[in-house]
Amino acid sequence: MDPEEFKRKLAEGFFDGMSKEDIIAMFERDELSGMQRFQAINRATGRKTGVKATIDRRATDRFDRNHVAALYALDRTLLANPAATPYSEEWWFGYFIKEKKLAQSWNDNLSDVLAFFNTLYDFPDEWKTDVGALPALGGRLTTKLSWTAFANSHTAVFRKMMDVLLNDGFVRIPAAAPDTVAPNDPTYVLASRFEFSRDRGHKVALFWRGDDRSFGDLETAGGLVNKAQSDYAGWAASKNFHKPWHPFSDPANARDYWYRKGSADNCLMTVVSATADPRTAVTFPLLNDVPGLVFTPDWRDLAGGLDPLNAAARPKHRNFSMIRGKSGQHIVYADSIQLYLAIIDSNLFFTSKYQEEEGAEAFPEIAVKKIDYPNIMASMTFVRVFHGSTDAEGLTVLVHGTKSNAPTLDRCKRKLGMADKNADILLEAVMARFRDAKQMHGDAYKWTPTGGVKVESAFRGIKEVVRGDGQPLWMQANAP
C-alpha cells in the first residue's frame, strides 16, 4: 500500500477493530508491507510502542468498521434534516442517501465512508460502549460544523461520499448521441412516428409533463431541460449542481440518464420524465416530494377555525387552503400544477420496460434529456385538492380553464414547418388528447405503483379554493 494512503487510512481509523488475522491476510496479499502490518496490528489491538494496552474493539470515540453496518441501517432523517433548505448541501445528501440499496458498497469504500462520518459528525454517546450490540440512537447525529462549512473546507471528503451514494443507489444509462438512436440498446427507441393519412388514421407520440413556467419562459429557456443541465439564467448553478462536491458537476455524469434504485424510478435531476396518461401526470409531484411540506398531527385543527385569513392560526405552508362546496367547508392541502402536452421524437429511456426487466412494478412513464420548445403543443392547469395528508388518500382535480392554453394551428405549423399540409391533421390529434384531459375536471385520482387510478372524490361540487395566504386558487368562474 502506498505510504501516504496507509498513513491516511491509519488516521481515519480504517484498521480500528480489525482482527489480527484480517491484517495478516492483507499482508499475505501484498496489500501491506511488513512495517505497515506491524503498525496496523498495533492500532487495531490498542498497543502502543513498548506498552500493551487492551481495548474492546467497540469502546471508542471514533467511527470505525464496526459501526458501518449500523450507520448504513440508520434512517436518513437521523443523518440529515428532511426539512433542510431545498438544494442545500444537507438536502442534496438526503436526496442521494434516500436511494441506498446495497450495504456492501459502503464496506467496499470503507476509507471514504469513515472519513466522511468522522469529519462531519460527532460520535454519539450511545455508541461509546464496550459491551453488547450498538444501542439505538436517541436522535439525529450532531455535526461538528455546518454543512456549508463542511462542504467548503472538506470538499474532497464530501465528494467521495456523494460518489459512493451515487454508485450505490443509482443506475447509469449512457446517453447516445443527441437525436439519434442506439440500435443495439433496447432502452432506446425513436418515440415519434408520424403517419399522416386521413384514411389510415394518424399516430403521434404525445406525452404530458409538469412545469410551472409559462410558454414564453420555456421558449426563452429552449424548452423543458433536465435540471442538471438547466443552465439558462444560471439555474443549475444556483441549486449547487456545479459545486465540486456534487456528482452532477461532472459533465460525464450530468449528460447520462440515471435511475433511482431505492425508489425504482427515474432520477428527478438528470432526466425529464413524461407520461402519455394525464391521469398519471396529475398525481405529480407527490406530497412526499413537495419541499418544506410537513403535516403536523393537528394540521386541520386550526385555532382560527375555517378562516384562512387568520395568520396566527394557519399553518406555515401557504398551500394549506380552505374549500367551499356542496360538501361544506374544509381545511385541505391544495396546489396548482401546469401540465404541458408535447411531442416526443428523440431518444428516450423506456422506464417502464426497464422496471419490468428489474422485477419492479412498471410505471407508465418515459425519460428524455430534453423536450425542445417547438415540440410543446398545449398546456393545461389543474388545481389539486388533496383528500388528506397522504398520496394514498387521493386528490380531486379542477381544471383551471382561464390559465390553460389549447393547441393551435400555428404551434403545429411551427413544429412541422409553415408550408406543411399535415399541420391541420396534427392539430386534430393534439386537440383530441387535450379534450380528453379536460374531461378530468371534478374527478378524483390517486397515485399507485402502476399509474394514476380514478377514485371517489371526498369533496362534491367545489365552488372555491382559497389559499392560506388569502389568495384565491380556483373559483367557479375558472371552470372549463
LINGI-V778874 format. One record per backbone hydrogen bond with DSSP energy under -0.5 kcal/mol. CO is the residue of the C=O (numbers start at 1). NH is the residue of the N-H. E is the energy in kcal/mol with one decimal. If there is no record, write none. Layout:
# LINGI-V778874
co:CO nh:NH e:E
co:CO nh:NH e:E
This chain:
# LINGI-V778874
co:2 nh:6 e:-2.8
co:3 nh:7 e:-2.4
co:4 nh:8 e:-2.2
co:5 nh:9 e:-2.6
co:6 nh:10 e:-2.4
co:7 nh:11 e:-2.0
co:8 nh:12 e:-2.1
co:9 nh:13 e:-0.5
co:9 nh:14 e:-2.7
co:10 nh:13 e:-0.8
co:13 nh:16 e:-0.9
co:13 nh:65 e:-0.5
co:15 nh:18 e:-2.2
co:16 nh:65 e:-0.6
co:19 nh:23 e:-1.7
co:20 nh:24 e:-2.4
co:21 nh:25 e:-2.2
co:22 nh:26 e:-1.6
co:23 nh:27 e:-1.9
co:24 nh:28 e:-2.5
co:25 nh:29 e:-1.4
co:26 nh:31 e:-2.8
co:26 nh:32 e:-0.7
co:27 nh:30 e:-1.7
co:33 nh:37 e:-2.6
co:34 nh:38 e:-2.0
co:35 nh:39 e:-2.5
co:36 nh:40 e:-2.7
co:37 nh:41 e:-2.3
co:38 nh:42 e:-2.1
co:39 nh:43 e:-2.3
co:40 nh:44 e:-2.7
co:41 nh:45 e:-2.3
co:42 nh:46 e:-0.9
co:42 nh:47 e:-1.6
co:44 nh:17 e:-0.5
co:45 nh:55 e:-0.6
co:48 nh:51 e:-2.3
co:51 nh:48 e:-1.8
co:51 nh:53 e:-0.7
co:56 nh:59 e:-1.4
co:58 nh:60 e:-1.3
co:58 nh:129 e:-0.6
co:64 nh:67 e:-2.3
co:64 nh:68 e:-0.6
co:65 nh:68 e:-0.7
co:67 nh:71 e:-2.7
co:68 nh:72 e:-2.7
co:69 nh:73 e:-1.7
co:70 nh:74 e:-0.7
co:71 nh:74 e:-0.9
co:75 nh:78 e:-2.4
co:76 nh:79 e:-1.4
co:76 nh:80 e:-2.2
co:78 nh:141 e:-2.9
co:81 nh:84 e:-1.9
co:85 nh:88 e:-2.3
co:88 nh:92 e:-2.6
co:89 nh:93 e:-1.9
co:90 nh:94 e:-2.0
co:91 nh:95 e:-2.1
co:92 nh:96 e:-2.1
co:93 nh:97 e:-2.6
co:94 nh:98 e:-1.3
co:96 nh:99 e:-1.2
co:97 nh:100 e:-1.5
co:99 nh:262 e:-0.6
co:101 nh:103 e:-0.5
co:102 nh:105 e:-1.6
co:103 nh:106 e:-1.4
co:103 nh:107 e:-1.1
co:104 nh:108 e:-2.4
co:105 nh:109 e:-0.7
co:107 nh:110 e:-1.1
co:109 nh:113 e:-2.3
co:110 nh:114 e:-2.8
co:111 nh:115 e:-2.1
co:112 nh:116 e:-1.8
co:113 nh:117 e:-2.3
co:114 nh:118 e:-2.7
co:115 nh:119 e:-1.5
co:116 nh:120 e:-2.4
co:117 nh:121 e:-1.9
co:120 nh:144 e:-3.4
co:120 nh:145 e:-0.6
co:124 nh:127 e:-1.4
co:125 nh:128 e:-1.6
co:126 nh:135 e:-0.5
co:127 nh:129 e:-2.1
co:142 nh:122 e:-2.7
co:146 nh:150 e:-2.6
co:147 nh:151 e:-2.7
co:148 nh:152 e:-2.1
co:149 nh:153 e:-2.4
co:150 nh:154 e:-2.6
co:154 nh:158 e:-2.3
co:155 nh:159 e:-2.8
co:156 nh:160 e:-2.2
co:157 nh:161 e:-1.6
co:158 nh:162 e:-2.4
co:159 nh:163 e:-2.4
co:160 nh:164 e:-1.8
co:161 nh:165 e:-2.2
co:162 nh:166 e:-2.4
co:163 nh:167 e:-2.5
co:164 nh:168 e:-1.6
co:165 nh:169 e:-2.8
co:166 nh:170 e:-1.5
co:169 nh:261 e:-3.2
co:169 nh:262 e:-0.6
co:171 nh:259 e:-2.2
co:172 nh:174 e:-0.6
co:173 nh:257 e:-2.3
co:177 nh:180 e:-1.4
co:181 nh:183 e:-1.0
co:182 nh:185 e:-1.9
co:184 nh:186 e:-0.6
co:185 nh:188 e:-1.8
co:187 nh:350 e:-1.4
co:189 nh:191 e:-0.9
co:191 nh:193 e:-0.5
co:193 nh:195 e:-0.6
co:195 nh:197 e:-1.2
co:197 nh:201 e:-1.3
co:201 nh:197 e:-0.6
co:203 nh:195 e:-0.6
co:204 nh:206 e:-1.0
co:205 nh:344 e:-1.8
co:207 nh:342 e:-2.9
co:208 nh:275 e:-2.0
co:209 nh:340 e:-3.4
co:214 nh:218 e:-2.2
co:215 nh:219 e:-2.3
co:216 nh:220 e:-2.0
co:217 nh:221 e:-2.2
co:218 nh:222 e:-1.0
co:218 nh:223 e:-2.4
co:222 nh:373 e:-0.9
co:223 nh:225 e:-0.7
co:224 nh:371 e:-2.9
co:226 nh:229 e:-1.2
co:227 nh:230 e:-1.5
co:229 nh:231 e:-1.7
co:230 nh:236 e:-2.3
co:231 nh:234 e:-2.1
co:232 nh:235 e:-1.5
co:234 nh:238 e:-2.0
co:235 nh:239 e:-0.9
co:236 nh:239 e:-0.8
co:236 nh:241 e:-2.1
co:237 nh:240 e:-1.6
co:240 nh:243 e:-1.0
co:243 nh:246 e:-2.3
co:246 nh:249 e:-2.0
co:247 nh:250 e:-1.2
co:249 nh:251 e:-0.7
co:250 nh:253 e:-1.6
co:250 nh:254 e:-2.2
co:251 nh:255 e:-2.0
co:253 nh:256 e:-0.8
co:257 nh:173 e:-2.9
co:258 nh:267 e:-2.5
co:259 nh:171 e:-2.5
co:259 nh:261 e:-0.6
co:260 nh:264 e:-0.9
co:260 nh:265 e:-1.4
co:265 nh:260 e:-3.5
co:267 nh:271 e:-0.6
co:269 nh:228 e:-2.9
co:271 nh:273 e:-0.6
co:272 nh:368 e:-2.1
co:274 nh:366 e:-2.7
co:275 nh:208 e:-3.8
co:276 nh:278 e:-0.7
co:277 nh:280 e:-1.1
co:277 nh:281 e:-2.2
co:278 nh:282 e:-2.1
co:280 nh:283 e:-1.4
co:281 nh:284 e:-1.7
co:286 nh:289 e:-1.6
co:287 nh:290 e:-1.5
co:289 nh:291 e:-0.7
co:290 nh:293 e:-1.7
co:292 nh:294 e:-0.6
co:294 nh:296 e:-0.7
co:296 nh:299 e:-1.9
co:298 nh:301 e:-1.4
co:300 nh:302 e:-1.1
co:302 nh:305 e:-1.9
co:304 nh:307 e:-1.3
co:306 nh:308 e:-0.9
co:307 nh:310 e:-1.6
co:309 nh:311 e:-1.3
co:310 nh:313 e:-1.2
co:310 nh:314 e:-1.9
co:317 nh:320 e:-1.7
co:318 nh:468 e:-1.9
co:318 nh:469 e:-0.5
co:319 nh:321 e:-0.7
co:319 nh:334 e:-2.7
co:320 nh:468 e:-0.6
co:321 nh:332 e:-2.9
co:322 nh:466 e:-3.0
co:323 nh:330 e:-1.7
co:324 nh:463 e:-3.4
co:324 nh:464 e:-1.5
co:325 nh:328 e:-1.9
co:328 nh:325 e:-0.9
co:330 nh:323 e:-2.4
co:330 nh:332 e:-0.5
co:332 nh:321 e:-3.3
co:332 nh:334 e:-0.5
co:333 nh:386 e:-2.5
co:335 nh:384 e:-2.8
co:337 nh:382 e:-2.8
co:338 nh:211 e:-2.6
co:339 nh:380 e:-2.6
co:340 nh:209 e:-2.1
co:340 nh:342 e:-0.6
co:341 nh:377 e:-2.8
co:341 nh:378 e:-1.3
co:342 nh:207 e:-2.8
co:343 nh:345 e:-0.6
co:346 nh:191 e:-0.9
co:348 nh:350 e:-0.6
co:349 nh:351 e:-1.7
co:349 nh:367 e:-1.8
co:350 nh:354 e:-1.9
co:351 nh:355 e:-2.6
co:352 nh:356 e:-2.1
co:353 nh:357 e:-2.0
co:354 nh:358 e:-1.7
co:355 nh:360 e:-2.6
co:356 nh:359 e:-1.2
co:363 nh:365 e:-2.4
co:365 nh:352 e:-1.2
co:366 nh:274 e:-1.9
co:367 nh:349 e:-3.3
co:368 nh:272 e:-3.6
co:369 nh:226 e:-2.0
co:370 nh:372 e:-0.5
co:371 nh:224 e:-2.5
co:372 nh:375 e:-1.7
co:373 nh:376 e:-2.1
co:375 nh:343 e:-2.4
co:375 nh:377 e:-0.6
co:378 nh:341 e:-2.5
co:379 nh:405 e:-2.4
co:380 nh:339 e:-3.0
co:381 nh:400 e:-3.2
co:382 nh:337 e:-3.0
co:382 nh:384 e:-0.5
co:383 nh:385 e:-0.6
co:383 nh:398 e:-2.3
co:384 nh:335 e:-1.8
co:384 nh:386 e:-0.7
co:385 nh:396 e:-2.8
co:390 nh:393 e:-1.1
co:391 nh:394 e:-1.4
co:391 nh:447 e:-0.5
co:394 nh:387 e:-2.5
co:395 nh:445 e:-2.5
co:396 nh:385 e:-3.0
co:397 nh:442 e:-3.0
co:398 nh:383 e:-2.9
co:399 nh:401 e:-1.1
co:400 nh:381 e:-0.5
co:400 nh:403 e:-0.9
co:400 nh:404 e:-0.7
co:401 nh:404 e:-0.6
co:404 nh:406 e:-0.5
co:405 nh:379 e:-2.4
co:408 nh:412 e:-1.6
co:409 nh:413 e:-2.4
co:410 nh:414 e:-2.3
co:411 nh:415 e:-1.5
co:412 nh:416 e:-2.3
co:413 nh:417 e:-3.2
co:417 nh:420 e:-1.9
co:420 nh:423 e:-1.1
co:422 nh:426 e:-2.3
co:423 nh:427 e:-2.2
co:424 nh:428 e:-1.5
co:425 nh:429 e:-1.8
co:426 nh:430 e:-2.4
co:427 nh:431 e:-2.9
co:428 nh:432 e:-1.9
co:429 nh:433 e:-1.4
co:430 nh:434 e:-2.1
co:431 nh:435 e:-2.7
co:432 nh:436 e:-1.8
co:433 nh:437 e:-1.8
co:434 nh:438 e:-1.8
co:435 nh:439 e:-1.2
co:437 nh:440 e:-1.6
co:438 nh:441 e:-1.6
co:440 nh:443 e:-2.5
co:443 nh:397 e:-2.7
co:444 nh:455 e:-2.3
co:445 nh:395 e:-2.4
co:446 nh:453 e:-2.2
co:448 nh:451 e:-2.0
co:451 nh:448 e:-0.5
co:453 nh:446 e:-2.0
co:455 nh:444 e:-0.7
co:460 nh:326 e:-1.0
co:460 nh:327 e:-1.2
co:461 nh:326 e:-0.8
co:463 nh:476 e:-1.1
co:464 nh:324 e:-1.9
co:465 nh:473 e:-3.4
co:465 nh:474 e:-1.6
co:466 nh:322 e:-2.9
co:467 nh:470 e:-1.9
co:471 nh:467 e:-3.0
co:474 nh:465 e:-2.8
co:475 nh:478 e:-2.3
co:476 nh:479 e:-1.8
co:478 nh:401 e:-3.0
